Each structure stands twice: as structure tokens, then as C-alpha cells.
């Protein structure tokens, strides 16, 4: 444990981003020249489809045709009539809207990350996707829900852009401002074909996925898609048919993503009290202990007890990453951990409180999975990734994080291990009392899985990512809601889960 702590303290963890990033999700970046165009990106191996060619669009009109020339004129006319609001919108969306749509997702996660309250009679009604207005409103965007929403969003974007790249370099139709030099271009010049519009793929796929995940935001998301598509036209890069082709690809890949989502088992993750009780009783028969909810008022069912049975992206079966049994209460290893936690509780230094608070990611925040997406967005911009490579980064990140969450929840409800507040007399936390078992730590697994993928994508930053992940894990021990073995074992669990995703990434063709 000492080695683990020293490694955390020895690294300057937050110098690059500072505590200001806690809930900021809109990066102040501008259009930039891509570090690479990835001209062979249409040959990369996607996730949901067999190849970029599986989705279909029609061949574009030749640039010499009357139909295309009319579209050029329409684009030029629209630009000439732009108003100040439209100019501001163009600056907001930039030439990498993958990041902007991810930020929108993080904002919605924070908005809906609220525990449904009890009914007047003390009972609880679960959020229901069939009645999203509730009460309570659907969804409750807790960490497992957030990880899933981000995974489907990013995977759909990535596959849709592989298809877009396939057709871009098949048809090679130049951008509007290239075909007509009198058309001004709002962003940095990139020598990339315009048909189909990659931005339109992102806009439509993102709107459809996020609408499915946050149905009460349908009107808001439709407005954001409309605004984004308008900005793509007004940027000077695209004509209407470029956008229509991109939107078709976005719509088609979103449908495939949601087809998978409809059968991945998430709808069964939140159980009845009878099922929840049977899970805890099975753990008690197995190990002689079970977690009890110490929150007040107490919810009768833990958080998504069957999330561990949701279909994973890259791990063959959840048992492949299930960690070993935790220390039995009363054992020497357990008593040593009690001593550590009591020492932390009696010596809550300002630095330990800062760390606990920085990584809290509790209610009304974008959750631990969102925290790692925020990190990824900043490095995507720093490394000047194009839209395709940006979507790839977020797709692998979020698949690993979701798989990590599934693996973690499997362990939580298989072992059903009590939290410190349940077993240590008169113990107090500074981070609340979550209504799900302790072992392993969700923060630790989510963070380690995310850190390993980002270390693979950005190898020069690997030490930084891994140090952040270890600090995130330790923050939960400082907060008093986890045992040290929840954190250390959870960190290794997240690393193990991430390797399955990294192995897939190494075979998709992007590194060649």
C-alpha cells in the first residue's frame, strides 16, 4: 500500500488541467489543421458493421453537372446572408464536432444524474423508458448508465466515419470552396474530399443515439443537429448533397447501434426487491457476509444489480475478469485495512480532502466515465486529431470503460462485500454512502480501464494517465467509502479489462 501511495504523491497530477475542469465540458478550442488525414481510414475495421462499405450511399453528381453547380450557388448565397448568431455557431462547432457532441452527452449525463426520490408512502418508483416524463424522469444517469450511453454514442460515430472515409476516397469529390474559390472557408484548409460530409455523419448519429438515451431531450437534440448541419453548409466546405449523404450514413449506423442496445440486457439490470434479495442471500450463503444499504432514506434495491450481466464489447465473458475473493472480515488482512482507514479518518488532511473531492464525480456530475471522456477530449484537441481518429479514441475508451463497469458490477454483486461504514463501528465518510456493494471500486475500475486505453492512444502521456487512475482509486479510500483492496484490486481489474479492448484496437488497421 505504501508503494501505491508514494507513486500517487510523487507525480504532479493536476498541473495541466487544474481543479477548474471538475464540471467544465466545453473546451475553448478553435479550428485546427489535422495532424493527419488518415486517407486509408475507410479500410479500418469497424465495430458494428463488417466494413465501411456495408453502409450504402449513392454516387455523387459530377462537379461539372448542373445539379452540383446549383448546389454551389446555394451554398455561396447562404454564406453571403449569414447573421452574427450563425457566425458564432460556426466558431463553436469547429472542424472537430466529435468533441462537441461528446460534451453535449456529458452535459446531459450531469443533468440526469439524480437519484429518484421516494414516494410519499416511502416506496420507490423506478425511471421507466416507456414513460420518460415519469415521475421520476427517465433516465437516472448513474455511472453504469453513463458508460453505456457514451459507448454507443462513440462506437456509432466511429463506424459511421469509417464508412464516410471509405466513400470520401472512393468518390474524391472536392470541397465546395475548392470547386469555387470565391466561396470563403471558415476553418483550416484540409485536402480532404467532401462527399459525404463527416460532420453530418456525426450530427445525425449523435442526435439519434442521444435521443434514445435521453428521450426527454429530443427537441433540444434535434435543434443541435439542425444548428450543426447549418454550420457545416455555412462553413463553405459542403453542399447540400454532401450533408444528405453524411446524414444517411449517420442514421443507418445509429439504427445498428440501437439494435444492439435493445438486446444487450441493460433493460434487466435494475431488478425487483425479490431478485435483489436473492442475490444478496446467495452471496451470504457463499461467503458468510452481505452488504447492507446504510443510506438514509434507504432505497430497497441496490443500483443495477444485474449490470454485470449486460453484454460486453470486447471481453468474451465477464468471469474472465472477475477478481479473487476479498479478505474475510476479521482476518489479518482485513484488520490491517481497518487500521489504515481509521488512520485516514483521523488524519483527513487538506490534500486528501482535495483529492477525495476532485474525483467524487457524484450526483449532478458527468460521473467517473465522463471524467475520462473530458480528459480524452482535451488530448484529442492537443494532438490535433481529425474527426475519424477522434471518434476512434472515444470508441475504444468508452468500450473499455463500459466493459470495466460490467466487470466491476459483476464482482460487486457476486461478492456482495460490505462497505467500511457497515463494519467499522462509528465510522464516518466524507463522500456519502453509495447504495451498492464495495468490492471492487467502480472509480478504480472505470479509471484504470480508461487510463490504459488513453495510454495506448497517447503513449507519451501514459505515466500521467496511470497516475491519475491511481489517484482516482485512492480518493475513494480517502473519502472513507472503500477499503484499500477495493481500490488496488479494482485498479488491476480495470487494467485487465482494458487489454481486451486494446487488443482489438491493435488489429483495426489504424496503427499501420
SULKAKA-V767130 format. One record per pair of residues at least 24 apart in sequence whose C-alpha atoms are under 10 Angstrom apart, sorted by the first residue. I is the first residue (numbers start at 0). J is the second residue. Records with the same first field share a line. If there is no record, write none. Layout:
BEGIN
I = J, J
END
This chain:
BEGIN
0 = 336, 339, 483, 484, 487
3 = 466, 469, 470, 473, 487
4 = 469, 470, 473
6 = 466, 469, 470
7 = 465, 466, 467, 468, 469, 470, 471, 473
8 = 466, 470
9 = 466
10 = 462, 463, 466, 467, 470
11 = 463, 466, 467
12 = 462, 463, 464, 465, 466, 467, 468, 470
13 = 463, 467
15 = 463
16 = 374, 377
17 = 357
18 = 353, 354, 356, 357, 358
19 = 357
20 = 357, 370, 373, 374
21 = 356, 357, 358, 359, 360, 364, 365, 370, 373
22 = 105, 106, 109, 360, 363, 364, 365, 366, 369, 370, 373
23 = 102, 105, 106, 364, 365, 373
24 = 98, 99, 101, 102, 103, 104, 105, 106, 365, 369, 370, 372, 373, 374, 376, 377
25 = 91, 98, 99, 101, 102, 103, 105, 106, 373, 376
26 = 91, 98, 99, 102, 373, 376, 377, 380
27 = 91, 377
28 = 90, 91, 92, 93, 95, 377, 380, 381
29 = 90, 91, 92, 93, 94, 95, 186, 187, 380
30 = 89, 90, 91, 92, 93, 94, 95, 96, 185, 186, 187, 188, 380, 383
31 = 93, 94, 95, 186, 187, 188, 189, 380, 381, 383, 384, 385
32 = 94, 186, 187, 188, 189, 383, 384, 385
33 = 94, 95, 187, 188, 189, 380, 382, 383, 384, 385, 386, 388
34 = 382, 383, 384, 385
35 = 189, 383, 384, 385, 388
36 = 164, 189, 190, 191, 384, 385, 386, 387, 388
37 = 164, 191, 384, 385, 387, 388, 509
38 = 164, 165, 167, 168, 191, 192
39 = 161, 164, 165, 168, 508, 509, 511
40 = 160, 161, 162, 163, 164, 165, 167, 168, 387, 388, 507, 508, 509
41 = 158, 160, 161, 162, 163, 164, 165, 166, 167, 168, 169, 387, 508, 509
42 = 161, 162, 164, 165, 507, 508, 509
43 = 158, 161, 162, 164, 165, 506, 507, 508, 509, 510, 511
44 = 158, 161, 503, 504, 506, 507, 508, 509
45 = 154, 155, 157, 158, 159, 160, 161, 162, 391, 504, 507, 508
46 = 154, 155, 157, 158, 256, 312, 313, 394, 395, 503, 507
47 = 154, 155, 157, 158, 159, 252, 253, 255, 256, 259
48 = 155, 158, 159, 162, 252, 255, 256
49 = 158
50 = 158, 161, 162, 165
51 = 158, 159, 160, 161, 162, 163, 164, 165, 166, 248
52 = 161, 162, 163, 164, 165, 166
53 = 162, 252
54 = 158, 159, 162, 163, 165, 166, 247, 248, 249, 251, 252
55 = 162, 163, 166, 244, 247, 248, 251
56 = 162, 163, 166, 195, 243, 244, 245, 247, 248
57 = 166, 195, 244
58 = 166, 169, 170, 194, 195, 244
59 = 166, 170, 171, 172, 194, 195, 240, 241, 244
60 = 170, 172, 240
61 = 170, 172
62 = 172, 173, 174, 175, 178
63 = 178
66 = 240
67 = 175, 238, 239, 240
68 = 175, 178, 179, 238
69 = 238
70 = 175, 237, 238, 239, 240, 241
71 = 174, 175, 176, 178, 179, 182, 235, 237, 238, 239
72 = 175, 179, 182, 238
73 = 232, 238, 239
74 = 175, 176, 182, 232, 233, 234, 235, 236, 237, 238, 239
75 = 175, 176, 179, 181, 182, 183, 232, 233, 234, 235, 238
76 = 182, 233
77 = 229, 232, 233, 235
78 = 182, 183, 184, 230, 232, 233, 234, 235
79 = 182, 183, 233
80 = 233
81 = 233
85 = 226, 229, 230, 233
86 = 185, 230, 233, 234
87 = 230
88 = 226, 227, 229, 230, 233
89 = 185, 186, 226, 227, 229, 230, 231, 232, 233, 234
90 = 185, 186, 230, 234
91 = 227, 230
92 = 198, 226, 227, 228, 230, 231
93 = 185, 186, 187, 227, 230, 231, 234
94 = 185, 186, 187, 189, 197, 198, 231, 234, 385, 386
95 = 197, 198, 201, 379, 380, 383, 384, 385, 386, 387, 389, 390
96 = 197, 198, 199, 201, 202, 227, 385, 386, 389, 390
97 = 153, 156, 157, 197, 198, 201, 202, 205, 376, 379, 385, 386, 387, 388, 389, 390, 393
98 = 372, 373, 375, 376, 377, 379, 380, 386, 389, 390, 393
99 = 202, 376
100 = 152, 153, 156, 201, 202, 205, 206, 209, 220, 223, 224, 227
101 = 149, 152, 153, 205, 369, 372, 373, 376, 390, 393
102 = 365, 369, 372, 373, 376
103 = 205, 209, 220, 223
104 = 145, 148, 149, 152, 205, 206, 208, 209, 212, 213, 365, 369
105 = 145, 148, 149, 364, 365, 366, 368, 369, 370, 372, 373
106 = 363, 364, 365, 369
107 = 140, 145, 209, 212, 213, 216, 363, 364, 365
108 = 138, 139, 140, 141, 142, 144, 145, 146, 148, 149, 212, 213, 362, 363, 364, 365, 366, 369
109 = 139, 140, 141, 145, 360, 361, 362, 363, 364, 365, 366, 369
110 = 138, 139, 140, 362, 363, 364, 365
111 = 136, 137, 138, 139, 140, 141, 145, 213, 362, 363, 364, 365
112 = 138, 139, 140, 141, 142, 144, 145, 361, 362, 363, 364, 365, 366
113 = 138, 139, 140, 141, 361, 362, 363, 364
114 = 138, 139, 140, 141, 298, 362, 363
115 = 139, 298
116 = 296, 298
117 = 296, 297, 298
121 = 296, 297, 298, 299
122 = 297, 298, 299
123 = 297, 298, 299, 300
125 = 269, 270, 271
126 = 269
127 = 266
128 = 211, 212, 213, 214, 215, 266
129 = 214
130 = 214, 215
131 = 213, 214, 215
132 = 214, 215
136 = 213, 214, 215
137 = 212, 213, 214, 215
138 = 212, 213, 214, 215
139 = 213, 362
140 = 212, 213, 362, 363, 364, 365, 366
141 = 302, 303, 361, 362, 363, 364, 365, 366, 367, 368
142 = 302, 360, 361, 362, 364, 365, 366, 367, 368, 369, 401, 404, 441, 442, 445
143 = 265, 268, 302, 303, 306, 307, 366, 367, 368, 400, 401, 402, 403, 404, 405, 407, 408, 441, 445
144 = 212, 265, 303, 306, 366, 368, 401, 404
145 = 212, 365, 366, 367, 368, 369, 397, 400, 401
146 = 366, 367, 368, 369, 372, 396, 397, 398, 399, 400, 401, 402, 403, 404, 405, 445
147 = 212, 260, 265, 309, 368, 397, 398, 400, 401, 402, 404, 405
148 = 208, 209, 211, 212, 213, 260, 397, 401
149 = 208, 209, 212, 368, 369, 372, 393, 394, 396, 397, 398, 400, 401
150 = 256, 312, 368, 393, 394, 395, 396, 397, 398, 399, 400, 401, 402
151 = 205, 208, 209, 212, 253, 256, 257, 259, 260, 394, 397, 398, 401
152 = 201, 204, 205, 206, 207, 208, 209, 212, 253, 256, 257, 390, 393, 394, 397
153 = 201, 204, 205, 208, 389, 390, 391, 392, 393, 394, 395, 396, 397, 398
154 = 204, 252, 253, 256, 390, 391, 392, 393, 394, 395, 396, 397, 398
155 = 200, 201, 204, 205, 207, 208, 249, 250, 251, 252, 253, 254, 255, 256, 257, 390, 394
156 = 197, 198, 200, 201, 202, 203, 204, 205, 208, 248, 249, 252, 253, 256, 386, 387, 389, 390, 391, 393, 394
157 = 200, 201, 204, 252, 386, 387, 388, 389, 390, 391, 392, 393, 394, 395
158 = 200, 248, 249, 252, 253, 256, 387, 390, 391, 394
159 = 197, 199, 200, 201, 204, 245, 246, 247, 248, 249, 250, 251, 252, 253, 387, 390
160 = 195, 196, 197, 198, 199, 200, 201, 245, 248, 249, 252, 386, 387, 388, 390, 391
161 = 197, 387, 388, 390, 391
162 = 195, 197, 200, 245, 248, 249, 252
163 = 193, 194, 195, 196, 197, 198, 199, 200, 244, 245, 248, 249, 387
164 = 191, 192, 193, 194, 195, 196, 197, 387
165 = 195
166 = 192, 193, 194, 195, 196, 244, 245
167 = 191, 192, 193, 194, 195, 196, 197, 241
168 = 192, 193, 194, 195
169 = 194
170 = 194, 195
171 = 195
172 = 241
173 = 236, 237
174 = 235, 236, 237, 238, 241
175 = 232, 234, 235, 236, 237, 238, 241
176 = 234, 235, 236, 237, 238
177 = 235, 236
178 = 236
179 = 235
180 = 235
181 = 235
182 = 233, 234, 235, 236
183 = 233, 234, 235, 236
184 = 233, 234, 235, 236, 237
185 = 230, 231, 233, 234, 235, 236
186 = 234, 235, 236
188 = 236
189 = 236, 385
191 = 236
192 = 236, 237, 241
193 = 236, 237, 238, 240, 241, 242, 245
194 = 236, 237, 238, 240, 241, 242, 243, 244, 245
195 = 237, 238, 240, 241, 242, 243, 244, 245, 246, 247, 248
196 = 228, 231, 232, 236, 237, 238, 239, 240, 241, 242, 243, 244, 245, 246, 248
197 = 231, 241, 242, 244, 245, 246, 248, 249, 386, 387
198 = 227, 228, 230, 231, 237, 241, 242, 245, 246, 249, 386
199 = 224, 225, 227, 228, 229, 231, 232, 237, 241, 242, 243, 244, 245, 246, 247, 248, 249, 250
200 = 228, 242, 243, 244, 245, 246, 247, 248, 249, 250, 251, 252, 253
201 = 227, 228, 245, 246, 248, 249, 250, 386, 387, 390
202 = 226, 227, 228, 231, 242, 245, 246, 249, 250
203 = 227, 228, 242, 245, 246, 247, 248, 249, 250, 251, 252, 253
204 = 245, 246, 247, 248, 249, 250, 251, 252, 253, 254, 256
205 = 249, 250, 253
206 = 249, 250, 253
207 = 249, 250, 252, 253, 254, 256, 257
208 = 249, 250, 252, 253, 254, 256, 257
209 = 253
211 = 253, 257, 260
212 = 257
259 = 310
260 = 309, 310
262 = 309, 310
263 = 308, 309, 310, 311, 312
264 = 305, 306, 307, 308, 309, 310, 311
265 = 303, 305, 306, 307, 308, 309, 310
266 = 303, 305, 306, 309
267 = 303, 304, 305, 306, 308, 309
268 = 302, 303, 304, 305, 306, 307, 308, 309
269 = 300, 301, 302, 303, 304, 305, 306
270 = 300, 301, 302, 303, 304, 305, 306
271 = 299, 300, 301, 303, 304
272 = 298, 299, 300, 301
273 = 299, 300
274 = 300, 304, 305
275 = 299, 300, 301, 302, 303, 304, 305, 412
276 = 300, 301
278 = 304, 305, 412, 413, 414, 415
279 = 304, 412, 413, 414, 415, 416, 436
280 = 415
281 = 412, 413, 414, 415
282 = 412, 413, 414, 415, 416
283 = 413, 414, 415, 416
285 = 413, 414
286 = 324, 325, 327, 413, 414, 415, 416
287 = 327, 328, 414, 416
288 = 327, 328, 414, 415, 416, 417
289 = 412, 413, 414, 415, 416, 417, 418, 436
290 = 411, 412, 414, 415, 416, 417, 418, 421, 422, 434, 435, 436, 437, 438
291 = 415, 416, 417, 418, 420, 421, 422, 434, 435, 436
292 = 417, 418, 420, 421, 432, 433, 434, 435, 436
293 = 417, 418, 420, 421, 431, 432, 433, 434, 435
294 = 431, 432, 433, 434
295 = 432
297 = 434
298 = 434
299 = 434
300 = 434, 435
301 = 412, 433, 434, 435, 436
302 = 408, 433, 434, 435, 436
303 = 408, 412, 434, 435
304 = 408, 409, 411, 412, 413, 435, 436
305 = 405, 408, 409, 412
306 = 404, 405, 406, 407, 408, 409, 412
307 = 402, 403, 404, 405, 406, 407, 408, 409, 410, 411, 412, 413
308 = 405, 406, 408, 409
309 = 401, 402, 404, 405, 406, 408, 409
310 = 401, 402, 405
311 = 398, 399, 401, 402, 403, 404, 405, 406
312 = 395, 397, 398, 399, 401, 402, 499, 500
313 = 395, 398, 399, 401, 402, 496, 497, 498, 499, 500, 501, 502, 503
314 = 399, 402, 403, 406, 495, 496, 497, 498, 499, 500
315 = 499
316 = 406
317 = 402, 403, 405, 406, 407, 408, 409, 410, 496
318 = 406, 409, 410
319 = 406, 495, 496
320 = 402, 403, 405, 406, 407, 409, 410, 491, 492, 493, 494, 495, 496
321 = 406, 407, 408, 409, 410, 411, 413, 439, 489, 492, 495, 496
322 = 406, 407, 409, 410, 414, 438, 439, 488, 489, 491, 492, 495
323 = 410, 414, 488
324 = 410, 413, 414, 416, 438
325 = 414, 416, 438, 439, 484, 485, 488
326 = 416, 484
327 = 416
328 = 416, 417, 422
332 = 484
333 = 482, 483, 484
335 = 483
336 = 419, 482, 483, 484
337 = 419, 422, 423, 482, 483
339 = 476, 477, 482, 483
340 = 419, 423, 426, 476, 477, 478, 479, 480, 481, 482, 483
341 = 419, 423, 426, 427, 479
342 = 477
343 = 476, 477, 478, 479
344 = 426, 427, 428, 429, 476, 477, 478, 479
346 = 477
347 = 429, 477, 478
348 = 477
350 = 477
351 = 473, 474, 476, 477, 478
352 = 429, 430, 474, 477, 478
353 = 474, 477
354 = 470, 471, 473, 474, 475, 477, 478
355 = 429, 430, 470, 471, 472, 473, 474, 475, 476, 477, 478, 479
356 = 429, 430, 474, 475, 477, 478
357 = 470, 471, 474
358 = 442, 467, 468, 470, 471, 472, 473, 474, 475, 478
359 = 429, 430, 431, 442, 471, 474, 475, 478
360 = 442
361 = 430, 431, 433
366 = 442
367 = 400, 441, 442, 443, 444, 445, 446, 449, 471
368 = 396, 397, 400, 401, 404, 441, 442, 445, 446, 448, 449
369 = 397, 400, 445
370 = 445, 446, 449
371 = 396, 397, 400, 445, 446, 447, 448, 449, 450, 453, 464, 467, 468
372 = 396, 397, 400, 449, 453
374 = 449, 450, 453, 464
375 = 449, 450, 452, 453, 456, 457
378 = 453, 456, 457, 460
379 = 456, 457
382 = 457
388 = 456, 509
391 = 456, 504, 507, 509
392 = 452, 453, 455, 456, 457, 504
393 = 449, 452, 453
394 = 500, 504
395 = 449, 452, 453, 456, 497, 500, 501, 503, 504
396 = 448, 449, 450, 451, 452, 453, 456, 497, 500, 501
397 = 445, 448, 449, 452, 500
398 = 448, 449, 452, 497, 499, 500
399 = 444, 445, 446, 447, 448, 449, 450, 451, 452, 493, 494, 495, 496, 497, 498, 499, 500, 501
400 = 444, 445, 446, 447, 448, 449, 450, 452, 493, 496, 497, 500
401 = 444, 445, 448, 449, 496, 497
402 = 444, 445, 448, 493, 496, 497, 499, 500
403 = 441, 443, 444, 445, 446, 447, 448, 449, 489, 492, 493, 494, 495, 496, 497
404 = 440, 441, 442, 443, 444, 445, 446, 448, 493, 496
405 = 441, 444, 445, 496
406 = 439, 441, 444, 445, 489, 492, 493, 496
407 = 437, 438, 439, 440, 441, 442, 443, 444, 445, 489, 492, 493, 496
408 = 435, 436, 437, 438, 439, 440, 441, 444
409 = 438, 439
410 = 436, 437, 438, 439, 440, 489, 492
411 = 435, 436, 437, 438, 439, 440, 441, 485
412 = 436, 437, 438, 439
413 = 438
414 = 438, 439
415 = 439
416 = 485
417 = 481, 482
418 = 479, 480, 481, 482, 485
419 = 476, 479, 480, 481, 482
420 = 479, 480, 481
421 = 480
426 = 479, 480
427 = 478, 479, 480
428 = 475, 476, 477, 478, 479, 480, 481
429 = 475, 477, 478, 479, 480
430 = 474, 475, 476, 477, 478, 479, 480
431 = 478, 479, 480
432 = 479, 480, 481
433 = 480
436 = 481
437 = 480, 481, 482, 484, 485, 486
438 = 481, 482, 483, 484, 485, 486, 488, 489
439 = 481, 482, 483, 484, 485, 486, 487, 488, 489, 490, 492
440 = 472, 473, 475, 476, 480, 481, 482, 483, 484, 485, 486, 487, 488, 489, 490, 492, 493
441 = 472, 475, 481, 485, 486, 489, 490, 493
442 = 468, 469, 470, 471, 472, 473, 474, 475, 485, 486, 489, 490, 493
443 = 468, 469, 470, 471, 472, 473, 474, 475, 485, 486, 487, 488, 489, 490, 491, 492, 493, 494
444 = 468, 471, 472, 485, 486, 487, 488, 489, 490, 491, 492, 493, 494, 495, 496, 497
445 = 471, 472, 489, 490, 492, 493, 494, 496, 497
446 = 470, 471, 472, 489, 490, 493, 494
447 = 471, 472, 489, 490, 491, 492, 493, 494, 495, 496, 497
448 = 489, 490, 491, 492, 493, 494, 495, 496, 497, 498, 500
449 = 493, 494, 496, 497
450 = 493, 494, 497
451 = 493, 494, 495, 496, 497, 498, 500, 501
452 = 494, 497, 498, 500, 501, 504
453 = 501
455 = 498, 501, 504, 505
456 = 501, 504, 510
465 = 490, 494
468 = 493
END
